[in-house]
């Protein structure tokens, strides 16, 4: 695809090298304040508490996914897959904006500030609002993002088992954490892409690359994304926000940036997003796009000196990285163990049952490396037929990748040990 542009921009990315901005529209979107905001949102939340190098941003990830999408589309076109200039531009826009709805610390606070609305729904809201600014030029990108466009493979490049989002975040997160087990051969996988009957497939000689990708994803989940100290730190962050929200709902004054104050002192849910609540989607978008990690951290520093002892203690623990102890196991924790910890907290910390929920709690985490409900990875065999990856890969004989693994964690103050 050839773009005529006077807005040439080359970005030096530590993972892929030089990334070119392909065209005026992409250039203008990258420069938009709502996209620039992603510079101040960490890709991995508080994972830097465990892996100090994990300070990369959603901004970097989205640019990386853009680069991979451009490479993927070029690969498909070289294999005689017809993709119009309009479709190519729309697919690039869709992948660039796929994470624009992430809030502070990415997944760590996904449901803490807005009830029952995930980042995909917020991304769609912001894309629709931006589309007004760009005079409808994002129409096709939004269709591809939602999966309603009739050429399904374009959506699968954004949200599938082997999409450009996953290919970038695994490689990028592996790079910045130093966990080499997560590194994937994204370039080889992309070179193996093809389209059959409107769906994305992988050439047969790419089977081993797909297998390595799935294993890398599994290892990254347990070593990075669900590391027990990451669970402890992000649970503490959630509880800081939960306590602040509780106090705000009682009318207690808290220091907060204007955007954060909007979400602390108001209950925002799906009704508001659908124009059925107190606040309009436009007002939600206006405040949400002013929120990033700095709003939370700057507020938490002040909360550490608040008159409320619970908020002050929780915020102080977060700021000083005095995290809760955490245990991880394959079965639920017995109720008597939890009650024993709560009784210790009552005596040693002088807190009642209601307050103890901020300090002593248990939950579960699950990892499904290969989701059987999602569109299956199809392999294009040498005879021209296609088969599901589970039919041709012997890794699935032992349910290693397709079986859901659930673990349970218990958090409590270290002083209760």
C-alpha positions as CSV (number, residue, x, y, z in Angstrom):
1,X,0.0,0.0,0.0
2,X,1.4,3.4,-1.0
3,X,0.6,6.4,1.1
4,X,1.1,10.0,0.0
5,X,2.2,11.8,3.1
6,X,4.1,14.8,4.3
7,X,4.0,13.5,7.9
8,X,6.9,11.1,7.8
9,X,7.9,9.7,11.2
10,X,10.3,7.0,12.2
11,X,10.3,5.7,15.7
12,X,13.2,3.7,17.1
13,X,11.7,0.8,19.0
14,X,13.9,-1.4,21.3
15,X,12.1,-4.6,20.2
16,X,11.7,-4.3,16.4
17,X,14.1,-1.4,15.5
18,X,12.8,1.4,13.3
19,X,9.0,1.6,13.0
20,X,7.6,3.9,10.3
21,X,4.2,5.7,10.8
22,X,2.3,4.7,7.6
23,X,0.2,7.6,6.5
24,X,-1.4,10.9,7.5
25,X,-4.4,9.4,9.4
26,X,-2.2,7.1,11.5
27,X,0.2,10.0,12.2
28,X,-2.7,12.2,13.4
29,X,-4.1,9.5,15.6
30,X,-0.7,8.9,17.2
31,X,-0.5,12.6,18.0
32,X,-4.1,12.7,19.4
33,X,-4.1,13.5,23.2
34,X,-6.1,10.4,23.9
35,X,-3.5,8.2,22.3
36,X,-0.6,10.1,23.8
37,X,-2.1,9.4,27.2
38,X,-1.1,5.8,26.8
39,X,2.5,6.9,27.4
40,X,1.6,7.3,31.1
41,X,-0.1,3.9,31.5
42,X,2.2,1.0,32.3
43,X,1.7,-2.1,30.2
44,X,2.1,-4.4,33.1
45,X,0.6,-2.5,36.0
46,X,2.7,-3.1,39.1
47,X,4.8,-5.9,37.7
48,X,7.8,-3.6,38.0
49,X,7.6,-4.4,41.8
50,X,8.9,-7.9,40.8
51,X,10.7,-7.2,37.5
52,X,12.2,-3.7,37.7
53,X,12.6,-3.4,33.9
54,X,8.8,-3.8,33.3
55,X,8.2,-0.1,33.0
56,X,7.1,-0.1,29.4
57,X,3.8,1.6,28.4
58,X,0.7,0.8,26.5
59,X,1.9,3.5,24.0
60,X,4.9,1.3,23.1
61,X,2.8,-1.8,22.9
62,X,0.2,-0.2,20.5
63,X,3.0,1.0,18.2
64,X,4.5,-2.5,18.3
65,X,1.2,-4.1,17.4
66,X,0.9,-1.5,14.6
67,X,4.2,-2.6,13.2
68,X,3.3,-6.3,13.3
69,X,-0.1,-5.5,11.6
70,X,1.6,-3.7,8.8
71,X,4.0,-6.7,8.3
72,X,1.1,-9.2,8.4
73,X,-0.9,-7.3,5.8
74,X,2.1,-7.1,3.5
75,X,2.6,-10.8,3.9
76,X,-1.0,-11.6,3.1
77,X,-0.9,-9.4,0.0
78,X,2.3,-11.1,-1.2
79,X,0.3,-14.3,-1.1
80,X,-2.4,-12.8,-3.4
81,X,-4.9,-12.1,-0.6
82,X,-6.8,-9.0,-1.9
83,X,-6.8,-6.2,0.6
84,X,-7.9,-2.7,-0.5
85,X,-6.1,0.4,0.6
86,X,-9.1,1.3,2.6
87,X,-9.2,-2.0,4.4
88,X,-5.4,-1.8,5.1
89,X,-5.7,1.6,6.6
90,X,-8.7,0.6,8.7
91,X,-7.0,-2.5,10.0
92,X,-3.9,-0.4,11.0
93,X,-6.2,2.1,12.8
94,X,-8.1,-0.7,14.6
95,X,-4.9,-2.4,16.0
96,X,-3.4,1.0,16.9
97,X,-6.5,1.9,19.0
98,X,-7.3,-1.6,20.4
99,X,-6.1,-0.7,23.9
100,X,-7.0,3.0,24.0
101,X,-9.7,2.2,26.6
102,X,-7.2,1.0,29.2
103,X,-7.2,2.9,32.5
104,X,-4.5,3.5,35.1
105,X,-2.1,0.5,35.5
106,X,-3.9,-1.4,32.7
107,X,-5.6,-4.6,33.9
108,X,-4.9,-3.9,37.6
109,X,-7.7,-1.4,38.0
110,X,-10.0,-2.6,35.1
111,X,-13.1,-2.7,37.2
112,X,-12.1,-0.5,40.2
113,X,-13.1,2.9,38.8
114,X,-16.0,1.9,36.5
115,X,-18.4,-0.9,37.4
116,X,-19.0,-3.7,35.0
117,X,-17.2,-2.1,32.0
118,X,-14.1,-3.7,30.6
119,X,-11.4,-1.9,28.6
120,X,-12.7,-3.3,25.3
121,X,-16.0,-1.5,25.8
122,X,-14.2,1.7,26.7
123,X,-11.9,1.4,23.7
124,X,-15.0,1.2,21.5
125,X,-16.5,4.2,23.2
126,X,-13.3,6.3,22.7
127,X,-13.0,5.1,19.1
128,X,-16.5,6.2,18.3
129,X,-15.9,9.6,20.0
130,X,-12.6,10.0,18.0
131,X,-14.5,9.1,14.8
132,X,-16.5,12.3,15.2
133,X,-13.3,14.3,15.4
134,X,-12.0,12.5,12.3
135,X,-15.2,13.0,10.3
136,X,-16.2,9.4,10.1
137,X,-12.8,8.1,8.8
138,X,-12.7,5.5,11.5
139,X,-16.0,3.8,10.4
140,X,-14.4,0.8,8.8
141,X,-11.8,0.5,11.6
142,X,-14.6,0.3,14.1
143,X,-16.4,-2.4,12.1
144,X,-13.2,-4.5,12.0
145,X,-12.6,-3.9,15.7
146,X,-16.1,-5.1,16.6
147,X,-15.9,-8.1,14.2
148,X,-18.9,-7.0,12.2
149,X,-17.0,-6.5,8.9
150,X,-17.6,-9.2,6.4
151,X,-13.9,-10.1,6.0
152,X,-13.4,-12.0,9.2
153,X,-9.6,-12.5,9.0
154,X,-9.1,-8.7,9.5
155,X,-10.7,-9.0,12.9
156,X,-8.8,-12.1,13.7
157,X,-5.6,-10.2,13.2
158,X,-6.7,-8.0,16.1
159,X,-8.6,-10.4,18.4
160,X,-7.8,-14.1,17.8
161,X,-5.7,-16.9,19.1
162,X,-2.6,-15.6,17.3
163,X,-3.4,-11.9,16.9
164,X,-0.9,-9.0,16.6
165,X,-1.9,-7.9,20.1
166,X,-0.7,-11.1,21.6
167,X,2.4,-11.5,19.4
168,X,3.6,-8.0,20.5
169,X,2.8,-8.2,24.2
170,X,4.5,-11.6,24.6
171,X,7.7,-10.5,22.8
172,X,7.7,-7.0,24.4
173,X,6.9,-8.2,28.0
174,X,9.5,-10.9,27.7
175,X,12.1,-8.3,26.6
176,X,11.4,-5.8,29.4
177,X,11.0,-8.3,32.2
178,X,14.0,-10.4,31.1
179,X,11.9,-13.6,31.2
180,X,13.3,-15.1,28.0
181,X,10.9,-18.0,28.1
182,X,8.2,-15.7,26.8
183,X,10.1,-14.6,23.7
184,X,8.3,-15.6,20.5
185,X,9.3,-15.7,16.9
186,X,6.7,-13.2,15.8
187,X,8.4,-12.6,12.5
188,X,8.3,-16.2,11.5
189,X,4.7,-16.7,12.6
190,X,3.6,-13.6,10.6
191,X,5.5,-14.9,7.5
192,X,3.4,-18.2,7.8
193,X,0.0,-16.4,7.8
194,X,-2.5,-17.0,5.0
195,X,-6.2,-16.7,4.4
196,X,-8.6,-19.5,3.3
197,X,-12.3,-19.0,3.0
198,X,-12.1,-15.6,4.6
199,X,-10.4,-17.0,7.8
200,X,-6.8,-16.6,9.0
201,X,-4.7,-19.8,8.7
202,X,-1.1,-20.8,9.3
203,X,1.0,-22.6,6.7
204,X,1.8,-26.1,7.8
205,X,5.6,-25.4,8.1
206,X,4.7,-22.9,10.9
207,X,3.3,-25.5,13.3
208,X,6.3,-25.6,15.5
209,X,6.3,-21.8,15.7
210,X,2.7,-21.9,16.8
211,X,3.5,-24.5,19.5
212,X,6.3,-22.4,20.8
213,X,4.0,-19.4,20.9
214,X,1.5,-21.3,23.0
215,X,4.1,-22.6,25.4
216,X,5.6,-19.1,25.7
217,X,2.2,-17.7,26.5
218,X,1.6,-20.3,29.2
219,X,5.0,-19.7,30.8
220,X,4.5,-15.9,30.8
221,X,1.2,-16.2,32.6
222,X,2.6,-18.1,35.5
223,X,6.0,-16.4,35.6
224,X,4.9,-12.8,35.0
225,X,1.2,-12.0,34.6
226,X,0.1,-14.2,37.6
227,X,3.3,-14.1,39.6
228,X,2.2,-14.2,43.2
229,X,3.9,-11.0,44.2
230,X,2.3,-9.2,41.3
231,X,-1.1,-10.6,42.6
232,X,-0.3,-9.2,46.1
233,X,0.8,-5.7,44.9
234,X,-2.2,-5.3,42.5
235,X,-4.6,-6.6,45.1
236,X,-3.3,-4.0,47.5
237,X,-3.7,-1.3,44.8
238,X,-7.3,-2.4,44.2
239,X,-8.0,-2.2,48.0
240,X,-6.5,1.3,48.2
241,X,-9.0,2.4,45.6
242,X,-11.8,0.4,47.2
243,X,-11.3,2.1,50.5
244,X,-11.0,5.5,48.9
245,X,-14.2,4.9,47.0
246,X,-16.0,3.8,50.3
247,X,-14.9,7.0,52.0
248,X,-15.9,9.1,49.0
249,X,-19.4,7.6,49.0
250,X,-19.7,8.6,52.6
251,X,-18.9,12.2,51.6
252,X,-15.5,12.3,53.2
253,X,-13.2,14.6,51.5
254,X,-10.1,13.1,49.8
255,X,-7.4,14.6,47.8
256,X,-7.7,13.6,44.2
257,X,-7.1,15.0,40.7
258,X,-10.3,16.2,39.1
259,X,-10.6,13.2,36.7
260,X,-10.0,10.7,39.6
261,X,-12.5,12.6,41.8
262,X,-15.2,12.2,39.1
263,X,-15.0,8.4,39.3
264,X,-14.5,8.3,43.1
265,X,-17.5,10.4,44.0
266,X,-19.8,9.0,41.3
267,X,-21.0,5.5,40.5
268,X,-20.4,4.9,36.8
269,X,-21.6,1.7,35.1
270,X,-22.9,0.2,31.9
271,X,-26.1,2.4,32.0
272,X,-24.1,5.6,31.7
273,X,-22.1,4.1,28.8
274,X,-25.4,3.4,27.0
275,X,-26.8,6.9,27.6
276,X,-29.3,5.6,30.2
277,X,-27.6,6.8,33.4
278,X,-27.0,10.1,35.1
279,X,-23.9,10.9,33.1
280,X,-23.5,10.9,29.3
281,X,-20.9,8.7,27.5
282,X,-19.2,12.0,26.4
283,X,-18.7,13.1,29.9
284,X,-17.4,9.7,30.9
285,X,-14.9,9.8,28.0
286,X,-13.8,13.4,28.8
287,X,-12.9,12.4,32.4
288,X,-11.5,8.9,31.6
289,X,-9.1,10.3,29.0
290,X,-7.5,12.5,31.6
291,X,-6.8,9.6,33.9
292,X,-3.4,7.8,33.9
293,X,-1.1,6.1,36.4
294,X,0.1,9.5,37.8
295,X,-3.4,10.3,39.1
296,X,-3.4,7.2,41.3
297,X,0.1,7.5,42.5
298,X,0.0,11.2,43.4
299,X,-3.3,10.7,45.2
300,X,-2.0,7.6,47.1
301,X,0.9,9.7,48.4
302,X,-1.5,12.1,50.0
303,X,-3.8,9.3,51.2
304,X,-0.9,7.8,53.1
305,X,-1.3,10.8,55.5
306,X,-5.1,10.8,55.6
307,X,-7.0,10.8,58.9
308,X,-8.7,7.5,58.0
309,X,-6.2,4.9,59.5
310,X,-7.2,2.2,57.0
311,X,-6.7,4.3,53.9
312,X,-3.5,5.7,55.3
313,X,-2.1,2.3,56.1
314,X,-3.1,0.7,52.8
315,X,-1.7,3.6,50.8
316,X,1.5,3.8,52.8
317,X,2.1,0.1,52.2
318,X,1.6,0.6,48.5
319,X,3.9,3.6,48.3
320,X,6.7,1.9,50.3
321,X,6.2,-1.5,48.7
322,X,5.4,-3.0,52.0
323,X,3.2,-5.7,50.4
324,X,0.9,-8.3,51.8
325,X,2.2,-11.8,52.2
326,X,0.8,-14.1,49.6
327,X,0.4,-17.9,49.3
328,X,-0.5,-19.7,46.1
329,X,-1.8,-23.3,45.9
330,X,-3.8,-25.6,43.7
331,X,-6.8,-25.9,46.0
332,X,-9.0,-23.4,47.9
333,X,-7.8,-22.2,51.3
334,X,-9.8,-23.7,54.2
335,X,-12.2,-21.2,55.9
336,X,-10.7,-22.0,59.3
337,X,-7.3,-20.7,58.1
338,X,-8.8,-17.5,57.0
339,X,-10.8,-17.1,60.2
340,X,-7.6,-17.7,62.2
341,X,-5.8,-14.9,60.3
342,X,-8.8,-12.6,60.9
343,X,-8.7,-13.3,64.6
344,X,-5.0,-12.6,64.7
345,X,-5.6,-9.3,62.9
346,X,-8.3,-8.4,65.4
347,X,-5.9,-8.9,68.3
348,X,-2.6,-7.7,66.8
349,X,-3.8,-5.0,64.4
350,X,-6.9,-4.0,66.4
351,X,-9.2,-4.1,63.4
352,X,-12.7,-5.5,63.2
353,X,-14.2,-8.1,60.8
354,X,-15.4,-5.5,58.4
355,X,-12.0,-3.8,58.0
356,X,-10.1,-7.1,57.9
357,X,-11.5,-7.8,54.4
358,X,-9.0,-5.1,53.1
359,X,-6.1,-7.1,54.6
360,X,-7.1,-10.8,54.5
361,X,-8.7,-12.2,51.5
362,X,-8.6,-15.1,49.1
363,X,-9.4,-15.4,45.4
364,X,-8.6,-17.6,42.4
365,X,-6.7,-17.1,39.1
366,X,-7.1,-19.2,36.0
367,X,-5.0,-19.6,32.9
368,X,-6.3,-21.2,29.7
369,X,-3.4,-21.1,27.2
370,X,-5.5,-22.2,24.2
371,X,-9.2,-21.3,24.5
372,X,-11.3,-23.9,22.8
373,X,-14.3,-21.5,22.6
374,X,-12.3,-18.9,20.6
375,X,-11.8,-19.3,16.8
376,X,-9.5,-22.3,16.4
377,X,-6.0,-21.8,14.9
378,X,-6.3,-23.4,11.5
379,X,-3.3,-25.0,9.7
380,X,-3.1,-24.9,5.9
381,X,-1.8,-28.3,4.9
382,X,0.4,-29.0,2.0
383,X,-2.5,-30.7,0.2
384,X,-4.4,-27.5,0.3
385,X,-6.9,-28.6,3.0
386,X,-7.1,-27.0,6.5
387,X,-7.1,-28.7,9.9
388,X,-7.4,-27.4,13.5
389,X,-4.1,-27.1,15.4
390,X,-5.4,-29.7,17.9
391,X,-5.6,-32.3,15.0
392,X,-2.1,-31.9,13.8
393,X,-0.1,-31.0,16.9
394,X,0.8,-33.7,19.4
395,X,1.1,-31.2,22.2
396,X,-2.6,-31.4,22.7
397,X,-2.6,-35.2,23.4
398,X,-2.0,-34.5,27.1
399,X,-4.3,-31.4,27.4
400,X,-1.3,-29.4,28.4
401,X,-2.4,-26.3,26.5
402,X,-6.2,-26.7,26.2
403,X,-6.9,-27.5,29.9
404,X,-7.9,-24.7,32.2
405,X,-5.5,-24.4,35.2
406,X,-6.9,-22.7,38.3
407,X,-4.9,-21.7,41.3
408,X,-5.9,-20.0,44.6
409,X,-4.1,-17.3,46.5
410,X,-4.4,-15.9,50.0
411,X,-3.2,-12.5,51.1
412,X,-2.6,-11.2,54.6
413,X,-0.3,-8.8,56.4
414,X,3.2,-10.1,56.9
415,X,3.1,-9.3,60.6
416,X,0.5,-12.0,61.1
417,X,2.9,-14.8,60.1
